[in-house]
Amino acid sequence: MDYPEHPLISSLDDLSEQQLLDKITELNKKLSIAYNTGNGHLCNQVRLALASYNTKYQEKLRKNPGSEYDGVIDIS
């Protein structure tokens, strides 16, 4: 399910891929706690924040398609 971006999160452009991934992990933990406590409104807010961070993380991955394994495996 797609969610709109959270309106209160400022620009995420200055965060590194690792910082975004750390925040996504933290938000997933908070979402789990919100689910377990039955707090639906908090779940919605955390999902919105997660959508923002996931979107920015995916954008950064698309901009930097190279990985540490580029050129290591040659199947030609």
Buried (B, 14 or more C-beta within 10 A) or exposed (E): EEBEBBEEBEEBEEBEEEEBBEBBEEBEEBBEEBEEEEEEEBBEBBBBBBBBBBBBBEEBEEEEEEEEEEEEEEEE
